[in-house]
């Protein structure tokens, strides 16, 4: 099945769900952005469902639009979006009964030039792990979810790489705004901040922000790449979180957003949990 056929099936499903009152709103994509980028759209009337599209430019992660909704909502979600929804349910930000998931097999999203996005090249889950309805694509072959292994690097090498990326950052917080997992009402970076900001943020502030955000996303990131896609400065903000994600996978065998019945590794504690120091100290049980 092509993506055009998937799109038609999604439209048909949206019309049916709205017509029979199963949902009040369908969240999906409309081909109304710049350079072919699909933008989020909220459909509440059957006659507007034909605005819905599904293309390789359906890039934005729509999961965060479910937070705070008071009515049954359907959402057209690619695999990483579904993982984000699952994580929001596990973290009690969204009620599973309030969401109808139209899960889409995803061949990978592209940039305006047609090149596959970096996060999609690294994708380990390209079919929805949880759904109420799955719209398959025969061209999408499910990939395995191998353990994420971190490359062995020394402290000096890690610091040099991190510093290089931080030099690009202008501390605009676009990555935070795009991330489904950054749903705090007040970010730790905004607490006690004065009304004025320096024209050029210092390296310490940038490191504090990115390291703090990476730790907050430990065991919660679903590798959707929304942070990287939103960055106007070309910062590889995803690599650091990817390292932490791999660390959690290696230590606890946990991948975020794959099961509604499995709590996040960083939200649970067992006396026999493995522990390891930040500087690579001895791992023990």
Secondary structure, 3 states (H helix, E strand, C coil): CCHHHHHHHHHHHHHHHHHCCCCCEEEEEECCCHHHCCEEEEECCHHHHHHEECCCCCCCCCHHHHCCCCCCEEEEEEHHHHHHHHHHHHCCCCCHHHEEEEEECCCCCECCCCCECHHHHCCCCCCCCCCCEEECCCCCCCCCCCCCCCCCCCHHHHHHHHHHHHHHCCCCCHHHHHCCCCCCCCCCCCCCCCCCCCCCCCHHHHHHHHHHHHHHCCCCCCCCCHHHHHCCCCCCHHHHHHHHHHHHHHHHCCCCCCCCCCCCHHHCCCCCCCECCCCCCCCEC
